[in-house]
Amino acid sequence: MYVVLLTYTAPLVEIDYVLPEHAEWLGRQYERGYLLASGRKTDHSGEVLLTRPVSESRLEAALAGDPLVLRNLAHHRVIEFSATRTGPELRALNETLTR
C-alpha cells in the first residue's frame, strides 16, 4: 500500500482553477481500483491519497497523469508501507494476511 502526499507548489487560486480536472482524474483512479481514500490536507497545502496495493510502476504512471502535476502546480511524494494491522473495512487488503 502507499500513502501519497501531494504538495501544492502554486497559489491556491491556480490550484482551484484545475481542481475540476483533478477531481475527474481522482475519479478515474477510484474506478481503476487504485485509491481507497483521498482528501485535502487541513492546512490546504496539498492532499493525501491512500492507495490499494498496486505495482509501483502503475502507481507512478497514474500519478504522472494528474493534471496538477502535468501543469507543474503540485508534486507527489510516495510512501510505501505494508499494512500489518487494519480495521475490518480494510481487512481484505491487509498484505500480511493475503500472503
N, C-alpha and C positions, 0 to 999 in steps of 0.2 A: 504494500500500500504506500501511498505517498500523501504528504501534505505539500501543497503548492502555495507559496507565499507570493502573491502578485503585488508589486510595489509600483504605485503611480510615479512617473517621472516628469509629469507635466501638470500645469494648474488644473484644478477641478473643472473649470469652465471648458477646457479642451476635452477632459475625460468625459464629462456629461454629454457632450456632443456625439461621442462614439458609443455611449452605453447601449443604445438600442441594437446596434450591430453586435456588440459584445454579448448582450443577452441572447441574441439568436445563436451565436457561437456556443454559449453555455448550453442552450437547449439541445443543440446537436451533440454535445459531449454527453449529456444525460441520455439521449436517445441511443447513443453508441454503447452505453453502459459503463462509461469511464468514471463518471462522477457520482459521489454519494451525497455530498453537501457542498454548498458554496455560499459566500456572503461577504459583504463589505466589512472591513475592519472598523471597529467603533470609532477610531480616530480619523476615518475617511482617507487614510494614506494608501489604501490598496484593498486587496481582497484575500480571502483564504479559500482554497479548494481542497476537499478531501476526496481522494480517488480510490477506486477499487484496485485490487492487484491487477496491473496490466504490465506489459513489457515496457521497459524504459524508452525504447525507440518509438513505440506507438505513442506514449505519453508526450515525448519531446516533439514528435511530428504534430500532434494535436495542438500543443501549446504554441508552436510556431505559427499556427493559423489564427491565433487570437487577434482580432482587429486592433486591440490596444497595443499589442506587440508589433504588428505589421506597420503601425503608424508611429512607432517609437515613443509611445505615451506611457509604457509600462514595461517592466521586466519580471520574469518569473524566477523564483528560487525553489528548487525541488528538493524535498527532504524525504528520503526513503526510510520506511520502518517496517518491521514485522510485528503485526498485532499478535500479542501473546495472550491478551485478555480483551474481551469485548462484552458489551451488553447483549441481551437476547436478540435485539434487532439486527445486529451485525454478526451474529454467531456463524452464519454460513460463510462469511468472508474471513473468518479467523484463520490465518495462514497456518498456524501451528496445529489446528485441528483438522485441516484438509490434507495434510501430508501423509 
